[in-house]
Amino acid sequence: MSLSDAAPAPRGSAHLRAVLQALLVTFLWSTSWVLIKTGLDEIPALTFAGLRYVLAFLCLLPLLLRRHHLGAIRALGHRDWLRLAALGLVWYTVTQGAQFLALDRLPATMTSLLLSFTPVVVAWLGIAFLSERPRALQWGGIALYIAGAAAFLYPVDVPAQQAVGIGIAACGVLANAAAAVLGRAANRGGQLSPLLVTVVSMGIGSLALLASGIATQGMPALSAASWAIIAWLAVVNTAFAFTLWNLTLRTLGAAESNAINNTMLIQIAVLAWIFLDESLGSREIAGLAIAAFGVLLVQLRRPHRAR
């Protein structure tokens, strides 16, 4: 029997497959933190980040060079290019650069916890600039996140290097929140395809990131193991994982996707414990769980009423 003759998969099966695919993506993204920490032993942080995303951009570029997408690129106006350039510079150059620099100074679990503060910042920016008042449930989520983070970080006694890392992570959170707003502006109205937005912004941002890394940190001779880590992060954990994640969004709702994405906090903590010897006590584990649940509540949206 040919594939065209096969009966369509039941709706429940399609949903389960999307959930499993999304969990696979979050697992791949979680392993990135372990691979980055390992690669940072030899590769300078900004150069490392730039190599990862430039290679991922080159993997995705052929998909954009089809006739339909080439026409869409030619139709881009000056304002579209400015938006995509701003998104690329903020998301890839600043946010991803900050993540790698923070991981160079902080444990993977702590960095993950700090960077997960982004939805809370986005909620506050919505108050300030979009007149979007969080619901009581979301305010409760903000409080839970802060309580969980405080439990994890207590007692606050960090070395100077980690203090710098926390400052870099804070800058990454602000840039990540700004990128969320810019991404919403670039995708609003559906005039630009997600592939076009992703590839163009990644190309601009990753090239700027790599250039800044080489200019400030240099390009050392890398071992075969380091190149393997870079290639895996670029091809599997970026190009493949982002494509598969976007595919799951056709089936999963926002609340489901957010819930699955939030499991990364726990996944990263477990992987860091297994592979990086980052031990966690009961207080830290409880803090992570509370913070993850709080972020989930912040990301919940009121369902639209039928009109």
C-alpha positions as CSV (number, residue, x, y, z in Angstrom):
1,M,0.0,0.0,0.0
2,S,1.4,3.4,-1.0
3,L,1.7,6.3,1.5
4,S,-1.1,8.1,-0.3
5,D,-3.5,5.2,0.3
6,A,-2.8,5.2,4.1
7,A,-5.6,6.3,6.3
8,P,-5.0,9.6,8.2
9,A,-3.8,9.2,11.8
10,P,-6.5,9.6,14.4
11,R,-6.6,13.0,16.0
12,G,-5.5,11.5,19.4
13,S,-2.5,9.8,17.8
14,A,-1.5,13.1,16.1
15,H,-1.7,15.0,19.4
16,L,0.3,12.3,21.2
17,R,3.0,12.4,18.5
18,A,3.2,16.2,18.7
19,V,3.6,16.0,22.5
20,L,6.4,13.4,22.2
21,Q,8.1,15.4,19.4
22,A,7.9,18.6,21.6
23,L,9.4,16.7,24.6
24,L,12.2,15.5,22.3
25,V,12.9,19.0,21.2
26,T,13.1,20.3,24.8
27,F,15.4,17.4,25.7
28,L,17.7,18.3,22.8
29,W,17.6,22.0,23.9
30,S,18.4,20.9,27.5
31,T,21.4,18.9,26.3
32,S,22.7,22.0,24.7
33,W,23.5,23.4,28.1
34,V,25.7,20.5,28.9
35,L,27.4,20.5,25.5
36,I,28.0,24.3,25.8
37,K,29.5,23.9,29.3
38,T,31.8,21.2,27.9
39,G,32.8,23.1,24.8
40,L,33.6,26.3,26.8
41,D,36.7,24.5,28.2
42,E,38.3,25.1,24.8
43,I,36.2,27.5,22.8
44,P,35.8,31.2,23.7
45,A,32.1,32.0,24.6
46,L,31.2,34.5,21.9
47,T,33.1,32.7,19.1
48,F,31.4,29.5,20.2
49,A,28.0,31.0,20.0
50,G,28.7,32.6,16.7
51,L,30.0,29.4,15.1
52,R,26.9,27.5,16.3
53,Y,24.4,29.9,14.8
54,V,26.3,30.7,11.6
55,L,26.4,27.0,10.9
56,A,22.7,26.6,11.8
57,F,22.0,29.5,9.4
58,L,23.9,27.8,6.6
59,C,21.9,24.6,7.2
60,L,18.5,26.5,7.0
61,L,19.5,28.8,4.1
62,P,18.8,26.3,1.3
63,L,15.2,26.1,2.5
64,L,14.9,29.9,2.0
65,L,16.3,29.8,-1.5
66,R,13.2,28.3,-3.1
67,R,11.3,30.4,-5.6
68,H,8.4,31.3,-3.4
69,H,10.7,32.5,-0.6
70,L,13.0,34.4,-2.9
71,G,10.0,36.4,-4.1
72,A,9.1,37.2,-0.5
73,I,12.7,38.4,0.1
74,R,12.6,40.7,-2.9
75,A,9.3,42.1,-1.6
76,L,10.8,43.1,1.8
77,G,10.6,46.8,2.4
78,H,13.1,48.9,4.4
79,R,11.0,48.7,7.5
80,D,10.9,44.9,7.2
81,W,14.7,44.7,6.9
82,L,15.1,47.0,9.9
83,R,12.8,44.8,12.0
84,L,14.5,41.6,11.0
85,A,17.9,43.1,11.6
86,A,16.9,44.4,15.0
87,L,15.4,41.0,15.9
88,G,18.6,39.2,14.8
89,L,20.9,41.5,16.6
90,V,18.9,41.4,19.9
91,W,18.1,37.7,19.9
92,Y,21.2,36.1,18.5
93,T,24.0,38.7,19.0
94,V,23.0,39.9,22.5
95,T,20.7,37.2,24.0
96,Q,22.7,34.1,22.8
97,G,26.0,35.9,23.4
98,A,24.9,36.6,27.0
99,Q,23.8,33.0,27.5
100,F,27.2,31.6,26.5
101,L,29.1,34.2,28.6
102,A,26.9,33.5,31.6
103,L,27.4,29.7,31.2
104,D,31.1,30.4,31.1
105,R,30.8,31.8,34.7
106,L,27.8,30.1,36.3
107,P,26.6,26.6,36.8
108,A,24.2,25.5,34.1
109,T,21.3,25.1,36.4
110,M,21.6,28.5,37.9
111,T,22.0,30.1,34.4
112,S,18.8,28.2,33.3
113,L,16.9,29.5,36.3
114,L,17.9,33.1,35.8
115,L,17.2,33.1,32.1
116,S,13.8,31.6,32.7
117,F,12.8,34.9,34.2
118,T,12.1,36.3,30.7
119,P,8.3,35.7,30.7
120,V,8.0,37.6,33.9
121,V,9.9,40.6,32.3
122,V,7.7,40.3,29.2
123,A,4.6,40.5,31.5
124,W,6.0,43.7,33.1
125,L,6.8,45.2,29.8
126,G,3.2,44.5,28.7
127,I,2.0,46.6,31.6
128,A,4.4,49.5,30.8
129,F,4.1,49.6,27.0
130,L,1.0,47.6,25.9
131,S,-1.4,48.3,28.7
132,E,-1.8,44.6,29.2
133,R,-2.6,44.0,32.8
134,P,-1.7,40.5,34.1
135,R,-4.5,38.5,35.6
136,A,-4.5,37.4,39.2
137,L,-3.3,34.0,38.1
138,Q,-0.3,35.5,36.3
139,W,0.6,37.8,39.3
140,G,0.5,34.6,41.4
141,G,2.9,33.0,38.9
142,I,5.3,35.9,39.2
143,A,5.3,35.6,43.0
144,L,5.9,31.8,42.8
145,Y,8.8,32.3,40.4
146,I,10.4,34.9,42.7
147,A,9.8,32.6,45.7
148,G,11.3,29.6,43.9
149,A,14.3,31.5,42.6
150,A,14.9,32.9,46.1
151,A,14.8,29.4,47.6
152,F,17.2,28.1,45.0
153,L,19.7,30.9,45.4
154,Y,19.5,31.2,49.2
155,P,21.9,32.0,51.0
156,V,23.0,34.7,48.6
157,D,26.8,34.3,48.8
158,V,28.3,34.3,45.3
159,P,32.0,34.7,44.3
160,A,33.0,37.7,42.2
161,Q,33.1,35.7,39.0
162,Q,29.5,34.4,39.5
163,A,28.3,37.9,40.4
164,V,29.6,39.0,36.9
165,G,27.8,36.0,35.4
166,I,24.5,36.9,37.2
167,G,24.8,40.5,35.7
168,I,25.4,39.1,32.3
169,A,22.4,36.7,32.7
170,A,20.3,39.7,33.7
171,C,21.3,41.5,30.5
172,G,20.4,38.4,28.6
173,V,16.9,38.3,30.2
174,L,16.3,41.9,29.2
175,A,17.5,41.2,25.7
176,N,15.4,38.1,25.5
177,A,12.3,40.0,26.5
178,A,13.0,42.7,23.9
179,A,13.5,39.9,21.3
180,A,10.1,38.5,22.2
181,V,8.5,41.9,21.5
182,L,10.5,42.3,18.3
183,G,9.6,38.8,17.2
184,R,5.9,39.5,17.8
185,A,6.2,42.7,15.7
186,A,8.0,40.9,12.8
187,N,5.4,38.0,12.7
188,R,2.3,40.1,13.3
189,G,-0.2,40.0,10.5
190,G,1.3,36.9,9.0
191,Q,2.8,38.8,6.1
192,L,6.2,37.2,6.6
193,S,6.7,33.4,6.8
194,P,8.2,32.1,10.0
195,L,11.0,30.5,8.0
196,L,11.9,33.8,6.4
197,V,11.8,35.6,9.8
198,T,14.0,32.9,11.4
199,V,16.6,32.5,8.7
200,V,17.1,36.2,7.8
201,S,17.3,37.3,11.5
202,M,19.5,34.3,12.3
203,G,21.9,35.2,9.4
204,I,22.2,38.8,10.4
205,G,22.5,38.2,14.2
206,S,24.8,35.1,14.0
207,L,27.3,36.8,11.6
208,A,27.5,39.8,13.8
209,L,27.9,37.5,16.9
210,L,30.7,35.6,15.2
211,A,32.4,38.8,14.1
212,S,32.3,40.2,17.6
213,G,33.6,36.9,19.0
214,I,36.6,36.7,16.7
215,A,37.4,40.4,17.2
216,T,37.3,40.3,21.0
217,Q,38.2,36.6,21.8
218,G,39.9,35.3,18.7
219,M,39.5,32.1,16.8
220,P,41.6,29.3,18.4
221,A,42.6,26.1,16.8
222,L,39.9,23.7,17.7
223,S,40.0,19.9,18.3
224,A,37.9,17.5,16.4
225,A,35.7,17.0,19.6
226,S,35.0,20.8,19.7
227,W,34.0,20.9,16.1
228,A,31.7,17.9,16.7
229,I,30.0,19.7,19.6
230,I,29.6,22.8,17.4
231,A,28.2,20.8,14.5
232,W,25.8,18.9,16.7
233,L,24.5,22.0,18.3
234,A,24.0,23.7,15.0
235,V,22.5,20.9,12.9
236,V,20.6,18.9,15.5
237,N,19.9,21.1,18.4
238,T,19.2,24.3,16.4
239,A,18.2,23.6,12.7
240,F,16.4,20.3,13.2
241,A,15.0,21.1,16.7
242,F,13.6,24.5,15.8
243,T,12.0,23.1,12.6
244,L,10.4,20.2,14.6
245,W,9.2,22.6,17.3
246,N,7.5,24.8,14.8
247,L,5.9,21.6,13.4
248,T,4.5,20.7,16.8
249,L,2.9,24.2,17.1
250,R,0.5,23.2,14.4
251,T,-1.1,20.7,16.8
252,L,-0.3,21.9,20.3
253,G,-1.9,24.9,21.9
254,A,0.1,27.7,23.6
255,A,-0.6,26.4,27.1
256,E,0.6,22.9,26.2
257,S,3.7,24.2,24.4
258,N,4.6,26.5,27.4
259,A,4.1,23.6,29.8
260,I,6.4,21.3,27.8
261,N,9.0,24.1,27.4
262,N,9.0,24.7,31.1
263,T,10.2,21.1,31.8
264,M,13.6,22.3,30.6
265,L,14.4,23.8,34.0
266,I,14.1,20.3,35.5
267,Q,15.7,18.6,32.6
268,I,18.8,20.8,32.6
269,A,19.1,20.4,36.4
270,V,19.1,16.6,36.0
271,L,21.5,16.6,33.1
272,A,23.8,19.0,34.9
273,W,23.8,16.7,37.9
274,I,24.6,13.6,35.8
275,F,27.2,15.1,33.5
276,L,28.6,18.2,35.1
277,D,28.6,17.2,38.8
278,E,26.2,20.1,39.7
279,S,24.7,18.6,42.8
280,L,21.3,19.8,44.1
281,G,19.8,19.6,47.5
282,S,16.1,19.3,48.4
283,R,15.8,23.1,48.8
284,E,17.3,23.8,45.3
285,I,15.1,21.1,43.7
286,A,11.9,22.5,45.4
287,G,12.9,26.0,44.3
288,L,13.3,24.9,40.7
289,A,9.9,23.2,40.7
290,I,8.2,26.2,42.2
291,A,9.9,28.6,39.8
292,A,9.0,26.4,36.8
293,F,5.3,26.3,37.8
294,G,5.3,30.0,38.4
295,V,6.7,30.7,34.9
296,L,4.0,28.4,33.5
297,L,1.3,30.4,35.2
298,V,2.7,33.7,33.8
299,Q,2.6,32.3,30.3
300,L,-1.1,31.2,30.5
301,R,-3.4,33.4,28.4
302,R,-7.1,34.0,28.8
303,P,-8.9,32.0,26.0
304,H,-10.6,34.1,23.4
305,R,-14.4,34.2,23.6
306,A,-16.4,33.2,20.5
307,R,-18.0,36.1,18.7
